[in-house]
Amino acid sequence: MASHEEAFRAVMVAIKDQAEAIGAADHLNENTKAAALRDLAAAYRHLRGGAQPGGVSVDK
């Protein structure tokens, strides 16, 4: 079984690879690329423990 660090690293690499593939995809229109990158950004924020879109936390 993979350790937490190995799993974390694997997901981070997958997010990076997908973002690069989306950026290079000529067959996708700009709206589709933007939606896919938005979803990857949300996955990244969730993985890193950052603020989430629609969250109710208040930062000072």
N, CA, C and O atoms as a GROMACS GRO file, in nm:
protein
  240
    1MET      N    1   0.085  -0.118   0.000
    1MET     CA    2   0.000   0.000   0.000
    1MET      C    3   0.090   0.125   0.000
    1MET      O    4   0.190   0.131   0.070
    2ALA      N    5   0.051   0.221  -0.078
    2ALA     CA    6   0.130   0.344  -0.091
    2ALA      C    7   0.115   0.430   0.035
    2ALA      O    8   0.008   0.435   0.097
    3SER      N    9   0.221   0.496   0.070
    3SER     CA   10   0.215   0.587   0.184
    3SER      C   11   0.139   0.713   0.144
    3SER      O   12   0.115   0.738   0.026
    4HIS      N   13   0.104   0.790   0.244
    4HIS     CA   14   0.032   0.915   0.219
    4HIS      C   15   0.114   1.007   0.129
    4HIS      O   16   0.060   1.069   0.037
    5GLU      N   17   0.243   1.017   0.155
    5GLU     CA   18   0.329   1.105   0.076
    5GLU      C   19   0.337   1.060  -0.070
    5GLU      O   20   0.335   1.142  -0.161
    6GLU      N   21   0.345   0.928  -0.092
    6GLU     CA   22   0.350   0.875  -0.228
    6GLU      C   23   0.219   0.903  -0.302
    6GLU      O   24   0.220   0.941  -0.419
    7ALA      N   25   0.108   0.883  -0.234
    7ALA     CA   26  -0.022   0.909  -0.294
    7ALA      C   27  -0.039   1.057  -0.325
    7ALA      O   28  -0.087   1.093  -0.433
    8PHE      N   29   0.000   1.141  -0.231
    8PHE     CA   30  -0.008   1.286  -0.250
    8PHE      C   31   0.074   1.327  -0.372
    8PHE      O   32   0.025   1.401  -0.458
    9ARG      N   33   0.196   1.278  -0.380
    9ARG     CA   34   0.285   1.311  -0.493
    9ARG      C   35   0.225   1.262  -0.625
    9ARG      O   36   0.232   1.332  -0.726
   10ALA      N   37   0.168   1.143  -0.625
   10ALA     CA   38   0.109   1.087  -0.748
   10ALA      C   39  -0.008   1.172  -0.796
   10ALA      O   40  -0.022   1.196  -0.916
   11VAL      N   41  -0.091   1.218  -0.704
   11VAL     CA   42  -0.205   1.302  -0.742
   11VAL      C   43  -0.156   1.438  -0.793
   11VAL      O   44  -0.210   1.490  -0.891
   12MET      N   45  -0.056   1.495  -0.728
   12MET     CA   46  -0.002   1.622  -0.774
   12MET      C   47   0.056   1.610  -0.915
   12MET      O   48   0.036   1.699  -0.998
   13VAL      N   49   0.128   1.502  -0.942
   13VAL     CA   50   0.185   1.480  -1.075
   13VAL      C   51   0.073   1.464  -1.176
   13VAL      O   52   0.082   1.516  -1.287
   14ALA      N   53  -0.032   1.391  -1.140
   14ALA     CA   54  -0.145   1.372  -1.232
   14ALA      C   55  -0.213   1.504  -1.264
   14ALA      O   56  -0.249   1.529  -1.379
   15ILE      N   57  -0.232   1.590  -1.165
   15ILE     CA   58  -0.293   1.722  -1.187
   15ILE      C   59  -0.206   1.804  -1.282
   15ILE      O   60  -0.257   1.865  -1.376
   16LYS      N   61  -0.076   1.805  -1.258
   16LYS     CA   62   0.017   1.879  -1.343
   16LYS      C   63   0.015   1.827  -1.486
   16LYS      O   64   0.009   1.905  -1.581
   17ASP      N   65   0.018   1.694  -1.502
   17ASP     CA   66   0.017   1.634  -1.635
   17ASP      C   67  -0.112   1.667  -1.710
   17ASP      O   68  -0.110   1.698  -1.829
   18GLN      N   69  -0.224   1.660  -1.640
   18GLN     CA   70  -0.352   1.691  -1.703
   18GLN      C   71  -0.360   1.838  -1.744
   18GLN      O   72  -0.410   1.870  -1.851
   19ALA      N   73  -0.311   1.927  -1.659
   19ALA     CA   74  -0.313   2.070  -1.692
   19ALA      C   75  -0.228   2.097  -1.816
   19ALA      O   76  -0.268   2.175  -1.903
   20GLU      N   77  -0.112   2.033  -1.826
   20GLU     CA   78  -0.028   2.051  -1.944
   20GLU      C   79  -0.094   1.995  -2.068
   20GLU      O   80  -0.086   2.055  -2.175
   21ALA      N   81  -0.160   1.880  -2.056
   21ALA     CA   82  -0.228   1.819  -2.170
   21ALA      C   83  -0.344   1.907  -2.218
   21ALA      O   84  -0.366   1.921  -2.338
   22ILE      N   85  -0.417   1.964  -2.124
   22ILE     CA   86  -0.529   2.051  -2.161
   22ILE      C   87  -0.477   2.175  -2.232
   22ILE      O   88  -0.534   2.218  -2.332
   23GLY      N   89  -0.370   2.233  -2.182
   23GLY     CA   90  -0.312   2.352  -2.244
   23GLY      C   91  -0.265   2.326  -2.386
   23GLY      O   92  -0.270   2.415  -2.471
   24ALA      N   93  -0.218   2.205  -2.413
   24ALA     CA   94  -0.165   2.172  -2.545
   24ALA      C   95  -0.271   2.116  -2.639
   24ALA      O   96  -0.243   2.096  -2.758
   25ALA      N   97  -0.390   2.089  -2.590
   25ALA     CA   98  -0.495   2.027  -2.672
   25ALA      C   99  -0.554   2.128  -2.770
   25ALA      O  100  -0.621   2.222  -2.730
   26ASP      N  101  -0.528   2.106  -2.896
   26ASP     CA  102  -0.581   2.195  -2.999
   26ASP      C  103  -0.727   2.166  -3.033
   26ASP      O  104  -0.795   2.252  -3.089
   27HIS      N  105  -0.774   2.048  -3.000
   27HIS     CA  106  -0.910   2.009  -3.035
   27HIS      C  107  -1.015   2.060  -2.936
   27HIS      O  108  -1.135   2.043  -2.959
   28LEU      N  109  -0.972   2.121  -2.826
   28LEU     CA  110  -1.065   2.174  -2.727
   28LEU      C  111  -1.083   2.324  -2.747
   28LEU      O  112  -0.987   2.396  -2.774
   29ASN      N  113  -1.207   2.371  -2.733
   29ASN     CA  114  -1.228   2.516  -2.742
   29ASN      C  115  -1.190   2.581  -2.610
   29ASN      O  116  -1.167   2.512  -2.510
   30GLU      N  117  -1.184   2.711  -2.609
   30GLU     CA  118  -1.135   2.784  -2.491
   30GLU      C  119  -1.224   2.764  -2.369
   30GLU      O  120  -1.174   2.755  -2.257
   31ASN      N  121  -1.356   2.757  -2.390
   31ASN     CA  122  -1.446   2.738  -2.276
   31ASN      C  123  -1.426   2.601  -2.212
   31ASN      O  124  -1.429   2.588  -2.090
   32THR      N  125  -1.405   2.500  -2.293
   32THR     CA  126  -1.381   2.366  -2.241
   32THR      C  127  -1.249   2.360  -2.166
   32THR      O  128  -1.241   2.300  -2.059
   33LYS      N  129  -1.146   2.424  -2.220
   33LYS     CA  130  -1.016   2.429  -2.152
   33LYS      C  131  -1.029   2.501  -2.018
   33LYS      O  132  -0.975   2.455  -1.918
   34ALA      N  133  -1.100   2.612  -2.017
   34ALA     CA  134  -1.116   2.690  -1.894
   34ALA      C  135  -1.190   2.609  -1.788
   34ALA      O  136  -1.151   2.611  -1.671
   35ALA      N  137  -1.294   2.537  -1.826
   35ALA     CA  138  -1.369   2.456  -1.731
   35ALA      C  139  -1.283   2.343  -1.675
   35ALA      O  140  -1.287   2.315  -1.555
   36ALA      N  141  -1.205   2.279  -1.761
   36ALA     CA  142  -1.119   2.170  -1.716
   36ALA      C  143  -1.011   2.222  -1.622
   36ALA      O  144  -0.982   2.159  -1.520
   37LEU      N  145  -0.951   2.336  -1.654
   37LEU     CA  146  -0.848   2.392  -1.568
   37LEU      C  147  -0.907   2.440  -1.435
   37LEU      O  148  -0.841   2.430  -1.331
   38ARG      N  149  -1.028   2.491  -1.438
   38ARG     CA  150  -1.096   2.530  -1.313
   38ARG      C  151  -1.116   2.408  -1.223
   38ARG      O  152  -1.093   2.416  -1.102
   39ASP      N  153  -1.157   2.297  -1.281
   39ASP     CA  154  -1.176   2.176  -1.203
   39ASP      C  155  -1.044   2.124  -1.147
   39ASP      O  156  -1.039   2.076  -1.033
   40LEU      N  157  -0.937   2.132  -1.225
   40LEU     CA  158  -0.806   2.090  -1.176
   40LEU      C  159  -0.757   2.181  -1.064
   40LEU      O  160  -0.695   2.135  -0.969
   41ALA      N  161  -0.785   2.310  -1.076
   41ALA     CA  162  -0.747   2.405  -0.971
   41ALA      C  163  -0.821   2.373  -0.841
   41ALA      O  164  -0.763   2.381  -0.733
   42ALA      N  165  -0.948   2.338  -0.852
   42ALA     CA  166  -1.025   2.301  -0.733
   42ALA      C  167  -0.968   2.174  -0.671
   42ALA      O  168  -0.960   2.163  -0.548
   43ALA      N  169  -0.929   2.078  -0.754
   43ALA     CA  170  -0.868   1.955  -0.702
   43ALA      C  171  -0.738   1.986  -0.631
   43ALA      O  172  -0.709   1.930  -0.525
   44TYR      N  173  -0.658   2.075  -0.688
   44TYR     CA  174  -0.532   2.116  -0.627
   44TYR      C  175  -0.556   2.182  -0.492
   44TYR      O  176  -0.491   2.149  -0.393
   45ARG      N  177  -0.651   2.276  -0.487
   45ARG     CA  178  -0.681   2.346  -0.361
   45ARG      C  179  -0.731   2.248  -0.255
   45ARG      O  180  -0.696   2.259  -0.137
   46HIS      N  181  -0.813   2.154  -0.297
   46HIS     CA  182  -0.866   2.055  -0.203
   46HIS      C  183  -0.752   1.968  -0.149
   46HIS      O  184  -0.746   1.941  -0.029
   47LEU      N  185  -0.664   1.926  -0.237
   47LEU     CA  186  -0.551   1.843  -0.197
   47LEU      C  187  -0.458   1.916  -0.102
   47LEU      O  188  -0.408   1.857  -0.006
   48ARG      N  189  -0.433   2.043  -0.128
   48ARG     CA  190  -0.341   2.122  -0.046
   48ARG      C  191  -0.407   2.174   0.081
   48ARG      O  192  -0.339   2.227   0.169
   49GLY      N  193  -0.539   2.160   0.092
   49GLY     CA  194  -0.608   2.204   0.212
   49GLY      C  195  -0.640   2.353   0.212
   49GLY      O  196  -0.666   2.410   0.318
   50GLY      N  197  -0.639   2.415   0.096
   50GLY     CA  198  -0.667   2.557   0.086
   50GLY      C  199  -0.816   2.588   0.086
   50GLY      O  200  -0.900   2.499   0.095
   51ALA      N  201  -0.844   2.715   0.076
   51ALA     CA  202  -0.983   2.760   0.072
   51ALA      C  203  -1.052   2.703  -0.050
   51ALA      O  204  -0.993   2.694  -0.158
   52GLN      N  205  -1.177   2.665  -0.033
   52GLN     CA  206  -1.254   2.605  -0.140
   52GLN      C  207  -1.357   2.705  -0.193
   52GLN      O  208  -1.412   2.784  -0.118
   53PRO      N  209  -1.382   2.699  -0.325
   53PRO     CA  210  -1.488   2.786  -0.380
   53PRO      C  211  -1.621   2.756  -0.311
   53PRO      O  212  -1.659   2.640  -0.294
   54GLY      N  213  -1.689   2.859  -0.271
   54GLY     CA  214  -1.817   2.843  -0.203
   54GLY      C  215  -1.803   2.811  -0.056
   54GLY      O  216  -1.902   2.786   0.013
   55GLY      N  217  -1.680   2.813  -0.006
   55GLY     CA  218  -1.658   2.785   0.136
   55GLY      C  219  -1.711   2.898   0.223
   55GLY      O  220  -1.735   3.009   0.176
   56VAL      N  221  -1.728   2.868   0.349
   56VAL     CA  222  -1.784   2.967   0.441
   56VAL      C  223  -1.680   3.024   0.537
   56VAL      O  224  -1.714   3.098   0.629
   57SER      N  225  -1.554   2.991   0.517
   57SER     CA  226  -1.451   3.043   0.606
   57SER      C  227  -1.423   3.190   0.575
   57SER      O  228  -1.438   3.235   0.461
   58VAL      N  229  -1.384   3.264   0.678
   58VAL     CA  230  -1.353   3.405   0.663
   58VAL      C  231  -1.206   3.426   0.696
   58VAL      O  232  -1.160   3.390   0.804
   59ASP      N  233  -1.131   3.483   0.601
   59ASP     CA  234  -0.990   3.511   0.624
   59ASP      C  235  -0.975   3.655   0.668
   59ASP      O  236  -1.043   3.744   0.617
   60LYS      N  237  -0.885   3.679   0.765
   60LYS     CA  238  -0.861   3.814   0.812
   60LYS      C  239  -0.741   3.872   0.746
   60LYS      O  240  -0.705   3.986   0.773
   0.00000   0.00000   0.00000
